[in-house]
Amino acid sequence: MADDVVKMAVPEAVVQSIVKESINAHVLAAMKGQEALVRGIVQAAIDRKVNENGEYARYESRENMSLLEYLCQKAIREAVVNAVKVYVEQSVPLIQREVEKVIKASTKPLVKSFVDSITDSAKDNWRLKIEVKPRE
């Protein structure tokens, strides 16, 4: 009876899931009551330096900031952009009126300058030549 061997085929996926669950259970059991460890991990992640794009810094620089600072600045920038968009959307009629006023005020000098330029050029026949041809 000692020579009898029992063979059983178990799919690899089943073995992997059992091993993974066992490892997770042991890690969680080992970490119970270790809030200081978790707090340290969280603090290290928040304090880690990032660059202006929020990517972890590869080298030390004065421009680097903590992840928490970066996220706060990013949230504030997004809030400012959204507030400005809302303000501009609400002010579209006023902005359009002001643009029309500026265009109307600036077209008179522009037209006058154009007419004066053509008039001055017409005085000297070397500078302005006008030909009138019949249509074909």
C-alpha positions as a LaTeX table, in Angstrom:
\begin{tabular}{lrrr}
\hline
Residue & $x$ (\AA) & $y$ (\AA) & $z$ (\AA) \\
\hline
Met1 & 0.00 & 0.00 & 0.00 \\
Ala2 & 2.96 & 2.29 & 0.50 \\
Asp3 & 3.65 & 2.06 & $-3.20$ \\
Asp4 & 0.21 & 3.25 & $-4.17$ \\
Val5 & 0.31 & 6.74 & $-5.63$ \\
Val6 & $-2.71$ & 8.90 & $-6.20$ \\
Lys7 & $-2.53$ & 11.10 & $-9.25$ \\
Met8 & $-4.90$ & 13.96 & $-9.82$ \\
Ala9 & $-4.96$ & 16.57 & $-12.60$ \\
Val10 & $-5.63$ & 20.11 & $-11.38$ \\
Pro11 & $-5.79$ & 23.01 & $-13.86$ \\
Glu12 & $-2.99$ & 25.54 & $-13.48$ \\
Ala13 & $-5.45$ & 28.44 & $-13.16$ \\
Val14 & $-7.01$ & 26.81 & $-10.09$ \\
Val15 & $-3.61$ & 26.35 & $-8.47$ \\
Gln16 & $-2.63$ & 29.96 & $-9.23$ \\
Ser17 & $-5.82$ & 31.36 & $-7.71$ \\
Ile18 & $-5.42$ & 29.22 & $-4.57$ \\
Val19 & $-1.79$ & 30.30 & $-4.14$ \\
Lys20 & $-2.64$ & 33.97 & $-4.74$ \\
Glu21 & $-5.49$ & 33.89 & $-2.20$ \\
Ser22 & $-3.25$ & 32.16 & 0.33 \\
Ile23 & $-0.48$ & 34.76 & $-0.11$ \\
Asn24 & $-2.97$ & 37.65 & 0.16 \\
Ala25 & $-4.46$ & 36.16 & 3.32 \\
His26 & $-1.01$ & 35.75 & 4.92 \\
Val27 & 0.06 & 39.29 & 3.98 \\
Leu28 & $-3.15$ & 40.77 & 5.40 \\
Ala29 & $-2.77$ & 38.73 & 8.56 \\
Ala30 & 0.80 & 39.92 & 8.99 \\
Met31 & $-0.23$ & 43.56 & 8.49 \\
Lys32 & $-3.14$ & 43.55 & 10.97 \\
Gly33 & $-2.53$ & 46.00 & 13.74 \\
Gln34 & 0.31 & 47.67 & 11.88 \\
Glu35 & $-1.31$ & 51.02 & 11.15 \\
Ala36 & 2.09 & 52.67 & 11.51 \\
Leu37 & 3.36 & 50.69 & 8.51 \\
Val38 & 0.39 & 51.69 & 6.38 \\
Arg39 & 0.65 & 55.31 & 7.58 \\
Gly40 & 4.34 & 55.32 & 6.61 \\
Ile41 & 3.60 & 53.97 & 3.15 \\
Val42 & 0.89 & 56.58 & 2.58 \\
Gln43 & 3.10 & 59.39 & 3.89 \\
Ala44 & 5.98 & 58.29 & 1.65 \\
Ala45 & 3.70 & 58.26 & $-1.38$ \\
Ile46 & 2.38 & 61.75 & $-0.59$ \\
Asp47 & 5.84 & 63.19 & 0.12 \\
Arg48 & 7.52 & 61.67 & $-2.94$ \\
Lys49 & 8.74 & 64.38 & $-5.29$ \\
Val50 & 7.16 & 64.80 & $-8.72$ \\
Asn51 & 7.93 & 67.10 & $-11.65$ \\
Glu52 & 5.65 & 69.67 & $-13.30$ \\
Asn53 & 3.81 & 66.87 & $-15.14$ \\
Gly54 & 3.06 & 64.87 & $-11.99$ \\
Glu55 & 5.58 & 62.18 & $-12.90$ \\
Tyr56 & 7.94 & 60.90 & $-10.23$ \\
Ala57 & 11.15 & 62.93 & $-10.36$ \\
Arg58 & 14.24 & 61.11 & $-11.56$ \\
Tyr59 & 16.59 & 63.65 & $-10.01$ \\
Glu60 & 16.47 & 66.32 & $-7.33$ \\
Ser61 & 15.45 & 69.79 & $-8.50$ \\
Arg62 & 14.10 & 72.99 & $-6.96$ \\
Glu63 & 11.08 & 72.77 & $-9.29$ \\
Asn64 & 10.05 & 69.38 & $-7.89$ \\
Met65 & 7.16 & 69.30 & $-5.47$ \\
Ser66 & 5.40 & 66.68 & $-3.39$ \\
Leu67 & 2.64 & 64.64 & $-4.97$ \\
Leu68 & 0.14 & 66.28 & $-2.63$ \\
Glu69 & 1.26 & 69.80 & $-3.69$ \\
Tyr70 & 1.04 & 68.82 & $-7.35$ \\
Leu71 & $-2.48$ & 67.39 & $-6.98$ \\
Cys72 & $-3.68$ & 70.47 & $-5.07$ \\
Gln73 & $-2.22$ & 72.83 & $-7.69$ \\
Lys74 & $-3.74$ & 70.78 & $-10.49$ \\
Ala75 & $-7.19$ & 70.80 & $-8.82$ \\
Ile76 & $-6.99$ & 74.57 & $-8.27$ \\
Arg77 & $-5.94$ & 75.18 & $-11.90$ \\
Glu78 & $-8.84$ & 73.06 & $-13.15$ \\
Ala79 & $-11.27$ & 74.95 & $-10.91$ \\
Val80 & $-9.97$ & 78.32 & $-12.17$ \\
Val81 & $-10.21$ & 77.20 & $-15.81$ \\
Asn82 & $-13.78$ & 76.00 & $-15.27$ \\
Ala83 & $-14.76$ & 79.24 & $-13.52$ \\
Val84 & $-13.33$ & 81.33 & $-16.36$ \\
Lys85 & $-15.13$ & 79.19 & $-18.95$ \\
Val86 & $-18.45$ & 79.66 & $-17.15$ \\
Tyr87 & $-17.86$ & 83.42 & $-16.85$ \\
Val88 & $-16.98$ & 83.77 & $-20.54$ \\
Glu89 & $-19.97$ & 81.66 & $-21.60$ \\
Gln90 & $-22.27$ & 83.87 & $-19.53$ \\
Ser91 & $-20.65$ & 87.04 & $-20.90$ \\
Val92 & $-20.75$ & 86.15 & $-24.61$ \\
Pro93 & $-23.37$ & 88.80 & $-25.54$ \\
Leu94 & $-21.44$ & 91.53 & $-23.71$ \\
Ile95 & $-18.16$ & 90.43 & $-25.29$ \\
Gln96 & $-19.74$ & 90.41 & $-28.75$ \\
Arg97 & $-21.08$ & 93.95 & $-28.29$ \\
Glu98 & $-17.67$ & 95.21 & $-27.17$ \\
Val99 & $-15.93$ & 93.51 & $-30.12$ \\
Glu100 & $-18.40$ & 95.15 & $-32.51$ \\
Lys101 & $-17.72$ & 98.56 & $-30.94$ \\
Val102 & $-13.97$ & 98.11 & $-31.31$ \\
Ile103 & $-14.30$ & 96.97 & $-34.92$ \\
Lys104 & $-16.57$ & 99.86 & $-35.81$ \\
Ala105 & $-14.23$ & 102.34 & $-34.12$ \\
Ser106 & $-11.16$ & 100.94 & $-35.86$ \\
Thr107 & $-12.64$ & 100.61 & $-39.38$ \\
Lys108 & $-13.13$ & 104.36 & $-39.89$ \\
Pro109 & $-9.41$ & 105.18 & $-39.54$ \\
Leu110 & $-8.53$ & 102.14 & $-41.63$ \\
Val111 & $-10.83$ & 103.18 & $-44.50$ \\
Lys112 & $-9.60$ & 106.76 & $-44.30$ \\
Ser113 & $-5.99$ & 105.59 & $-44.45$ \\
Phe114 & $-6.75$ & 103.37 & $-47.47$ \\
Val115 & $-8.53$ & 106.16 & $-49.36$ \\
Asp116 & $-5.75$ & 108.66 & $-48.55$ \\
Ser117 & $-3.14$ & 106.20 & $-49.79$ \\
Ile118 & $-4.93$ & 105.66 & $-53.11$ \\
Thr119 & $-5.51$ & 109.41 & $-53.51$ \\
Asp120 & $-1.80$ & 110.15 & $-52.92$ \\
Ser121 & $-0.81$ & 107.42 & $-55.37$ \\
Ala122 & $-3.21$ & 108.76 & $-58.00$ \\
Lys123 & $-1.48$ & 112.15 & $-57.93$ \\
Asp124 & 1.70 & 110.56 & $-59.27$ \\
Asn125 & 1.07 & 108.62 & $-62.48$ \\
Trp126 & 4.32 & 106.69 & $-61.98$ \\
Arg127 & 2.97 & 105.06 & $-58.82$ \\
Leu128 & $-0.58$ & 104.23 & $-59.86$ \\
Lys129 & $-1.66$ & 102.92 & $-63.22$ \\
Ile130 & $-5.29$ & 102.18 & $-63.93$ \\
Glu131 & $-6.35$ & 100.46 & $-67.13$ \\
Val132 & $-9.91$ & 100.04 & $-68.24$ \\
Lys133 & $-10.45$ & 97.17 & $-70.68$ \\
Pro134 & $-13.66$ & 95.89 & $-72.20$ \\
Arg135 & $-14.88$ & 92.46 & $-71.15$ \\
Glu136 & $-14.38$ & 89.69 & $-73.53$ \\
\hline
\end{tabular}
